[in-house]
Amino acid sequence: MARKIKKRDVDKQLLDAIFKIEREWKQIQNIVEKSIDPHDSSLQYEKLSREKYLFLLREARHRKISAIRY
C-alpha cells in the first residue's frame, strides 16, 4: 500500500528547494559580478538560476506558503 503524500511535506520540500536555489543563484551572481569578462554560458546559467528561483516563489505564492509558518 502506497504512503499518502501530505501537503505539509510537499510544502516543506518546496521551501527547501527555494532556499537552495536562492543560495545557488546568489553565489553565481557574486561570481559573475567579480568576473572581469564573464562567459556567455555563465550569464545564461545565472539567468536560469534566477528564473528557477522566481518560478518556485510563484508556486509558493500560489500554494499560499510562508516560510514563517515552518
C-alpha positions as CSV (number, residue, x, y, z in Angstrom):
1,M,0.0,0.0,0.0
2,A,1.4,3.4,-1.0
3,R,2.1,6.1,1.6
4,K,-0.2,9.1,1.1
5,I,1.8,12.2,0.4
6,K,0.9,15.0,2.8
7,K,0.6,18.6,1.7
8,R,2.8,19.8,4.6
9,D,5.6,17.5,3.4
10,V,5.4,18.8,-0.1
11,D,5.3,22.4,1.1
12,K,8.4,21.8,3.2
13,Q,10.2,20.3,0.2
14,L,9.2,23.4,-1.9
15,L,10.6,25.8,0.8
16,D,13.8,23.8,1.0
17,A,14.2,24.0,-2.8
18,I,13.5,27.7,-2.7
19,F,16.3,28.3,-0.2
20,K,18.7,26.0,-2.0
21,I,18.1,27.7,-5.4
22,E,18.4,31.1,-3.9
23,R,21.8,30.4,-2.4
24,E,22.9,28.9,-5.7
25,W,21.7,32.0,-7.6
26,K,23.4,34.4,-5.2
27,Q,26.7,32.5,-5.5
28,I,26.6,32.5,-9.3
29,Q,25.6,36.2,-9.3
30,N,28.5,37.0,-7.0
31,I,31.0,35.2,-9.2
32,V,29.7,36.9,-12.4
33,E,29.9,40.3,-10.7
34,K,33.5,39.7,-9.7
35,S,34.5,38.4,-13.1
36,I,36.3,40.8,-15.5
37,D,34.9,39.2,-18.6
38,P,32.2,36.6,-17.8
39,H,31.4,34.0,-20.4
40,D,28.1,33.9,-22.1
41,S,27.4,30.5,-20.5
42,S,28.0,32.0,-17.0
43,L,25.5,34.7,-17.7
44,Q,23.0,32.1,-19.1
45,Y,23.5,29.9,-16.0
46,E,22.9,32.9,-13.7
47,K,19.7,33.8,-15.7
48,L,18.5,30.2,-15.5
49,S,19.1,30.0,-11.7
50,R,17.2,33.3,-11.3
51,E,14.3,32.0,-13.3
52,K,14.1,28.8,-11.3
53,Y,14.0,30.8,-8.1
54,L,11.3,33.1,-9.4
55,F,9.2,30.1,-10.6
56,L,9.5,28.5,-7.2
57,L,8.4,31.7,-5.5
58,R,5.4,32.0,-7.7
59,E,4.5,28.4,-6.9
60,A,4.8,29.1,-3.2
61,R,2.6,32.2,-3.5
62,H,0.1,30.1,-5.4
63,R,0.1,27.5,-2.7
64,K,-0.1,30.2,0.0
65,I,3.1,29.0,1.7
66,S,5.0,31.2,4.1
67,A,8.5,30.4,5.4
68,I,7.5,32.0,8.8
69,R,5.0,29.2,9.4
70,Y,7.6,26.4,9.0
